């Protein structure tokens, strides 16, 4: 057997050992299963892009036909049926959190509208409910102004604009937010689990004392590191493929227009980079709690500044430049291009090349760190 064949056999056998160790760690295995199933579904469905049963109250000081018409325009499922309250009940109700929106219609409101004046309706919003407050304020303004305009015109007419804007929604015609949230959660979990699994595998070796046993065997540090990279990467890659098929395409009914094989190939390159990061963090951390704290420092910038939550174009130029060295930036870019827009290799090859280069740099840096740690242990 040649040296190359012996080295590959060592990498394979060590990787199988890592898979067996993960299988015996049932809590960590259960976390992996949840992260690529229930966590994806709840993240996609738990952040709706529209109001649903928002609690609302109305202080009607006018008691006119117009005021009642405005009140009756708010109904489920967007809003809960508005509660009729008095002016003294407005502040206590909002302080107690019973209402997200309280509309105060002033006295003589209908008379002032018909007289051509500009009366004001006061809308009190509980801004601690940030997403509902932002969406609901626009909804309420549009509904109220629409009812007032129809009341003044005495009929329901549809005005014809001078210029017609023809909107074409591509890639997501129904503007379904669950498609976006599901893919972003998948990307975040791929990054998180690949770093955690490889870092935890290395720390587990140190805590159980098995790393010393490996060092007395005719094994090279690069073989030990490659074994952890391919084993943990294979687990995350398998979970990703199942999540795309059963959760994104199945439970969330997301139409994947691009090549699943191309996406999985890019995911493999991304895993090469992130598992190398996990090895590096595993050499820095001395215990699992320390690894958890380091994960917070690493994952938050990777997730928030990669362009998944906020478009890169809206970030400062220096942040955009720095994040070009993060694999998640390119992962988000080609994942959206392939899964949403059906891009092929001729479009996403720059992102593939960037991740391959970043992964190589991370692997070399992690290998040097791992060799240094092994040398200290041997001495």
N, C-alpha and C positions, 0 to 999 in steps of 0.2 A: 504494500500500500504506500503510495507516495505521500509526501508531507501535506500536499493540498487536500488529498482525499481524507487523510487522518484529521486534518483541521476541520474540514466540513463535517465529518462524522462527530467530532467533539461538539461543534456548534449545534448540530441537530440533537444529540443526546442531552446536552445541557438544556436546550429549549424544551424538550419533552419533560425534563425534570421541573422546569418552571411551570409548565401547564399542570402538572400533577400537584404542585404546591398551591397553585391558584384553585384547583378543584377542591382541595382540602380546606381552603379558607372560604367557608360557605358564606360568611357575612359579606366579604368583598365580592364574591361571585354574585350574590343577590343584589348588591349595589350596581354591578355592571348590567344585570338584566333589567333592573328598574330604570336605569339611566337611558337605555335605548328602547324602552317601551312606554311605561306609564309616565315617565318624566317628559318625554316628547309630546305625548298626547295632551297632558295637562298644561304644558307650556303653550301649546298651540291654541287650545280652547279656553285657557284661563285668562287671556288678555284680549278681550273683544275689541274690535275697532269701532263699535257703535254703542250707543246707550241701550240699556236693557233694564226696564222697571226702575228708573231713577225716581227717588222719592221727592215729591213736590207739594208745596202748599201755596194758596193764593189768599191774599187779603184784598177782598173786593169792597172798596169804599164807595164805589160808584153805583153798583147794583143796577146796571143798565143792560140794554140788549147787547151792546157791543162788548161790555165786560164779560157777560155770560158766554158770548160767542167765543171770546178768547180763551176762557177757562175750559170750555168744552172741546177746544181743539187739541188738548193734551190728553192722551189716552194710551193704554197699554198697546204693544209691549215696550214702546220706547220709554214712556213715563208711567208711573203708577197714577191712578186716578187722583187728581189734585185734591188735597184736603182744604176745606174752607175754614179759615181761622181768623181770629180778630187781631188787630194791631198789637195789643199787649202780649199776645202769644207768639209773636214772630221771633223775637230774640231768645226767649227760653227754649223754643223748639229747635232753633239752630244750635244753641249752646249744648243741648242734649244730643245732638246728632240725629234727630228724627227726620230732618229735611235737608236735602242737598241744595234745593232751589226754593226760594220763597219770592213770589211776585206780588208786589204791592201796587194795585191799580188805584190811582187817586180819585177823590170826589170830582164830580162834574167832568169826568174824562170824555164821555161820549159827546157832551155838549161842546167841549173845547175842540174836539176833532172835527165836528161838523161846522164849527165856526172858523175853521181854517187855522187854528192856533197849533202850537207844537207842544202838547202836554208830554210829560215824561212818566214812563212806567219804571218803577224801581225794581230791580232784580237783585236779590241778595243770594250770593253763592257761597257754599261751604267749600273753600278752595283746598281744604285738607284732602278732599276727594279729587285729586288733581286731574286724572284722566276724564272723569265724569264732568268736572267743572269746565274743562276746556271745550269738550264736545257739546255739552248741554247748553252752554251760553249761546253758542252759535245756532243750535237747533231752536231754542226758545225765541231768540230774536227773529229768526226767519219765519217761524210760525206766527208770532204775534203781528209782525209787519204785514204778512200775507193776509191775515184775517182783517186787519184794519183797512188795507187797500181795497179788498173786496166789499167791505161794508160801505166805504165811501163811494165806490162806483155803483153800488146797488145791484151788482150782478157779478157772476163769476165768469170773467173773460180771460182769455189767454192772449197776452200781448205778443205781437210779432216783432222781434228785434230787427234793427236795420242790418246788422251783420250776424249771420248765423255761424256759431262755432261748432264744427263737426268733430266730436271727440271719438277717438278710436282707442279703446283699452286693449293693449297687446300683452300677451303672456299671462295676464290675470284679469280677464274681462269682468268678472264679478267682484273684483277688488276684495277677494277673500283673504283676510289677514292671517288666517290659520296656516296658509301655505307658507308665508314668509316666516312666521314664528316657528313652525315645525322644522324648517331647514336650518334656521339659525340655532335652534336648540340642539339639533343634531351636530352641527359644526362645533358648538361649544363643548358638547359632551365627548366628541371624538378627541378634542384637544385635552380636555380635563382627564379623561380616563387613561389615555395613553401615557401622560406624565405620571399620574398617580400609580398605575400598575407597575411601571418600570422602576420608579423611585421606591415604591413599597417592596418590590422584589429584592432590591439591593439591600435595603435596611433590614428586611426579614432575614437575609443571609447573615448579616452582621449580628443581629440580636440572637439568633439561634446558634451562632458559632459555626455554621457550615461554610462560611467563607474561608476560614482557616483550612478546612478539609480540602477545598478546591485548590488552594494555593500550593498544597504539597503534591498535587497531581501534576502530571506533565501537560499543563494547560497554560495558554497564553492569556493575558488580560483581554486582548481583543476578542478571543474566542468566548470568554465569559460574557463580555459586553454584547457581542453579536447575538448570543443565545437569548439574552433577555430582550433584546430589541425585536428579534423575529417572533418570539413566542408571545409577548404582550401585544405586539403589533398585529399578529394574526388574530388574537382574541377580539381586539377592537374592530378590525376589518370585517370579521365574520358578523359581529353584532351590528355594524353599520349596514352591511348588505341586507340583513334580516329587517332592520328598522326601515330602510328605504322601501322594501317590498310590502311589509305587513302594516307599518304605521303610516308612512307618508302616502303611499299609493293605496293602501287598504283602508285603514281607519279614518284618515283625513281626506281621502279621495282626491289627492293631489295628482294632476296629470304630469308625469315626468316626460318631457318632450325630447330630452337628450339621451345620450348613450350611457346606460348604467355602467357598462364596462369601462368607459373612459373616466367616469366619475370615480370608480373604485381604483383605477390606476393612479389618478391624482391623489386620492385619499392615501394610497400606499406611500407615495412620496412624502406626504404630510406626516404620516406616522413615523417615517424614518427620521424626520427632524424632531418631532415632539418626544419620541421615545429616547432620543439622544439627550434632550433636555431633561427628561426624567432621570436618566443615569447621572447627569451632572448634579441635579438637585439631591439625588440619593447619596452622593459622595460628600455634599456639603452638610446635609442634615445628619444629626447623630441619632435621631429617634423619629418615630412616626408623628408625634405632636409637632416637632420642629419642621418636618416635611409639610404638614398641614399649614403651618404659618407661612412657609415659603411659597406654597401654592397660592395663597391669597395675593402675595406681592406679584406673582407672575401671571396668574390667570386673569385678574381684573384688567390690567392694561391690554392683554391679548384679546380679551372679549370686547372691551369697550372701545378700543381704538383701531380695531381691524377693519372697520367699515361695515360691520354687520348691524350694529345698533344705530350708528350715525354715519351718514355718507362721508367718505374720506374728503370729499371736496369742501365740506363745511368745517374741516379742522384747520388749525394753523399750519402753515407750510413746514415748520420745523418738526411738528408731530408727524405729518405725512411722510417726511423724509426718514425719520427714525423708524417708523413702522414698516418701511420697505424691507427692513431686516428681520421682520417677524413673519414666520410661515403662515400664520392665520390670515394675514392681509391678503396673500395670494390664494389661500384656500377659499376664503369667502368669495373672492372675485371669480375663480373658475367654477366653484360650486353653483353660484347663481347663474353663471353663463350657461352651464351644461344643463342643469335641472330645470331652469325656467325658460331659457331662450333657445335651447337645443343646439348650443355651439359645438363645433367639432374641434379636432386637434389643431387645425390651421388657425383657429382663433385663440385657443387657450394655451398654446405652446410656450408663450413667454412666461406665464404663471408657473407652468410645469418646470421650466428651466430655472426660474428663480427659487422655487422650493427645493429643487435638487441641489442647487448651489448652497442654499442656506442649511439644508440638512447635512451636507458634507462638512461645512464649517462647524456646525454643532457637534457632529460625530467626532471630528478630530479633536475639538476642544474637550469633549467629554472623555475621550479615550486618554488624553494626556492627564486629565484630572484623575481618572480611574487608576491609571498606572502609578501616579504619584501616591494615591491612597494605598494601593497594594504594596508599594515599596515601603511605606511607613509601617504597615502591618507586619511585613516580613522582618523588618529590622527591630 
